[in-house]
Amino acid sequence: MAPNSNTTMMAEAEGAVLLAIHLFEQKGASEVHVALDGAQVMIRGQIMFPVEKYLGERGWKLEKAEGTRPWNGHYVKDGKRLHIHARSGQGDVVAVVGNRRYYAECKKGPMTTTRRNPEYGLLREAIGQLMTIKEVKTGDMLIAAVPQSQKFRTLTAAWQALPAIRRAKINFVCVGRDGSVEWMGE
């Protein structure tokens, strides 16, 4: 579990960082870009996800700070480069593996079943963001990334089979706090 994290809710920053690490470890990316604005890391002075501490505990070193937010910059580990920035409109996680660009929109969400069912709206928001990417090249992988919960698993499995989702070539992943990533469409 992430340090200081809410056990029932995964922050968007947490999911994005976990997906980035997965792309390094499982897909062979050498550089990954993660966009984290201040509200994804800290709200009203409360840390939602301690990026620097989390990465440091996993062997990532801040090589070069960038901007005014202390978590932004270039992190390195074993020849890999993780670039965390606050620029919007560039995707939450962007990586190139071989000749393929992975472009992910990540969402926060509950880790357990709740009465509110926010999963529908969160997943639709990620799909909408993917559908409005200005430049998509042949071979790009579009990913809607959500927390690994039973409700998100059920939704992503069902929605992956929908004709419009298949035509748009949107893939779904469920990201677990243990670093596991379930790919629903690859």
C-alpha positions in Angstrom: 0.0 0.0 0.0 1.1 3.5 -0.7 2.4 5.4 2.3 -0.2 7.6 4.0 -2.8 6.4 1.4 -6.5 6.0 2.0 -7.2 2.3 2.0 -10.6 2.6 0.4 -9.6 5.1 -2.4 -6.8 5.1 -4.9 -5.6 8.6 -5.8 -5.1 9.4 -9.5 -1.4 10.1 -8.9 -0.9 6.7 -7.3 -2.5 4.9 -10.3 -0.4 6.9 -12.8 2.9 6.2 -11.0 2.1 2.5 -10.6 1.2 2.3 -14.3 4.4 4.0 -15.2 6.5 1.6 -13.1 4.6 -1.3 -14.8 5.5 0.1 -18.2 9.2 0.1 -17.2 9.2 -3.4 -15.6 6.8 -5.3 -17.8 6.8 -3.6 -21.2 10.4 -2.5 -21.4 10.0 1.3 -21.7 13.2 3.3 -21.1 11.4 6.6 -20.5 7.9 7.4 -19.2 6.2 10.8 -18.8 3.6 11.3 -16.0 1.5 14.4 -15.7 0.6 15.2 -12.1 -1.0 18.5 -11.2 -1.0 19.7 -7.6 -4.6 18.6 -6.9 -3.6 15.0 -7.7 -0.9 15.0 -5.0 -2.2 17.4 -2.3 -5.6 18.8 -1.5 -6.1 21.6 1.1 -2.7 20.8 2.5 -3.4 17.0 2.8 -1.1 14.8 0.9 -3.2 12.4 -1.3 -0.2 10.5 -2.6 3.5 11.2 -1.5 5.2 10.9 -4.9 8.8 11.6 -3.8 8.6 9.2 -0.8 6.9 6.5 -2.8 9.5 6.6 -5.6 12.4 6.9 -3.2 11.3 3.8 -1.3 11.4 1.9 -4.7 14.9 3.0 -5.6 14.1 6.0 -7.8 16.3 9.0 -7.4 15.4 12.6 -8.2 18.1 13.5 -10.7 16.8 17.0 -11.6 13.9 19.0 -10.1 11.6 20.9 -12.4 9.3 23.8 -11.6 7.9 24.8 -8.2 6.3 21.5 -7.2 8.8 19.4 -5.2 7.7 16.1 -6.8 8.2 17.3 -10.4 11.4 16.4 -12.2 13.4 13.6 -13.7 13.8 10.5 -11.7 16.2 7.7 -12.6 16.7 4.0 -11.7 18.7 1.4 -13.5 19.1 3.5 -16.7 15.4 4.2 -16.8 14.0 7.8 -16.8 10.7 8.8 -15.2 9.7 12.4 -16.0 7.0 13.8 -13.7 5.6 17.2 -14.9 2.4 19.3 -14.4 1.6 20.0 -18.1 -2.0 19.3 -19.0 -3.3 17.9 -22.2 -0.5 15.5 -22.8 -1.9 12.4 -21.2 -1.5 11.2 -17.6 1.0 8.6 -18.6 2.9 8.5 -22.0 5.6 6.0 -22.9 7.2 4.7 -26.0 8.0 1.0 -26.1 9.7 0.0 -29.3 7.7 1.8 -32.1 4.5 2.0 -30.1 3.3 4.9 -28.0 1.3 4.1 -24.9 -1.1 7.0 -24.0 -3.1 6.5 -20.8 -5.7 8.5 -19.0 -5.8 7.5 -15.3 -8.6 7.9 -12.9 -8.9 7.8 -9.1 -11.5 5.6 -7.6 -12.7 3.4 -4.8 -10.9 0.2 -4.0 -14.0 -1.4 -2.5 -17.7 -1.4 -3.5 -19.6 1.7 -2.5 -23.3 2.8 -2.6 -22.5 5.8 -4.9 -21.1 3.8 -7.9 -18.7 6.6 -9.1 -17.0 4.0 -11.4 -19.3 4.6 -14.4 -18.6 8.4 -14.5 -14.9 8.0 -13.9 -14.5 5.4 -16.7 -16.6 7.5 -19.1 -14.5 10.5 -18.3 -11.3 8.6 -19.2 -12.9 7.4 -22.4 -13.9 10.9 -23.3 -10.4 12.2 -22.7 -9.0 9.5 -24.9 -11.5 10.3 -27.7 -10.3 13.9 -27.8 -6.6 13.3 -28.3 -5.5 15.7 -31.0 -3.0 13.4 -32.6 -3.3 9.6 -32.7 -0.9 7.6 -34.9 -1.4 4.1 -36.3 -0.2 1.7 -33.6 -0.7 4.0 -30.6 -2.2 2.3 -27.7 -5.0 4.2 -25.9 -5.5 3.2 -22.3 -8.1 4.0 -19.7 -6.5 3.2 -16.4 -8.6 2.7 -13.2 -8.0 1.2 -9.8 -8.2 -2.6 -9.5 -11.5 -3.1 -7.8 -14.2 -5.7 -8.5 -16.6 -3.0 -9.9 -14.0 -1.6 -12.2 -13.0 -5.1 -13.3 -16.6 -5.9 -14.2 -17.1 -2.6 -16.1 -13.9 -2.7 -18.0 -14.4 -6.4 -19.1 -17.9 -5.6 -20.3 -17.1 -2.3 -22.0 -14.0 -3.7 -23.7 -16.3 -5.8 -25.9 -18.5 -2.8 -27.0 -18.3 -2.1 -30.7 -17.5 1.6 -30.4 -14.7 0.9 -27.9 -13.3 -1.8 -30.2 -13.4 0.6 -33.2 -11.6 3.3 -31.2 -9.1 0.7 -30.1 -9.4 1.8 -26.4 -7.9 -0.6 -23.9 -8.6 -0.8 -20.2 -6.3 -1.6 -17.4 -7.0 -2.1 -13.7 -4.1 -1.0 -11.5 -3.5 -2.6 -8.2 -1.7 -1.2 -5.2 0.7 -4.1 -5.3 1.9 -2.9 -8.7 -0.1 -5.5 -10.6 -1.8 -4.3 -13.8 -4.7 -6.2 -15.4 -4.9 -5.6 -19.2 -8.4 -5.9 -20.4 -7.9 -5.3 -24.1 -4.3 -5.9 -25.2 
